[in-house]
């Protein structure tokens, strides 16, 4: 009797259970990686049977893809909001480079790196990766376009430039995951390179934290 009462007390609505499963998958991805997301691992984290997770998320590939999107889209939105609060394109580009290179976002970087690999065999994930890469490019492209309009930057093709810079950021942050010490200060070297690419004043994209 008491056992039945306890089970009923912990019963949740479909919306609550779905949200709980989504959050569990997110936690697993950030702590252990996207590849660690399985029906069993999510069920264990939530404290339910695997069959219940399968009821809400019958397609694990889709769950992995959705988890990736939730994590990286939140970061993109967060950074875009921070950029909007800054006074001009030079400050915004300097901040963007700094916040992506300061080492505080390595958990999300790891999710990105793994998604590029897993996306080779998970088309749902690959589609989400492409979509989120486009979103990041759009954020950076707007900053460059604003700088061209204000006269702070000189760039003929902001879209291509944004793609190049993102490629540099991705490569450098991926290196940092394995703590490769080939470059002592990746952030400073990146800022110098981007200054030349956008035609910004020397030292203008390096923040005091560097």
MONORCOR-V60589 format. One record per run of one state. SS is the DSSP state (h for helix, s for strand, l for the rest). FROM is the first residue (numbers start at 1). TO is the last residue. If there is no record, write none. Layout:
SS|FROM|TO, SS|FROM|TO
//
This chain:
l|1|1, h|2|9, l|10|13, h|14|32, l|33|33, h|34|36, l|37|38, h|39|46, l|47|49, h|50|56, l|57|59, h|60|84, l|85|88, h|89|101, l|102|105, h|106|118, l|119|122, h|123|150, l|151|157, h|158|177, l|178|185, h|186|198, l|199|210
//
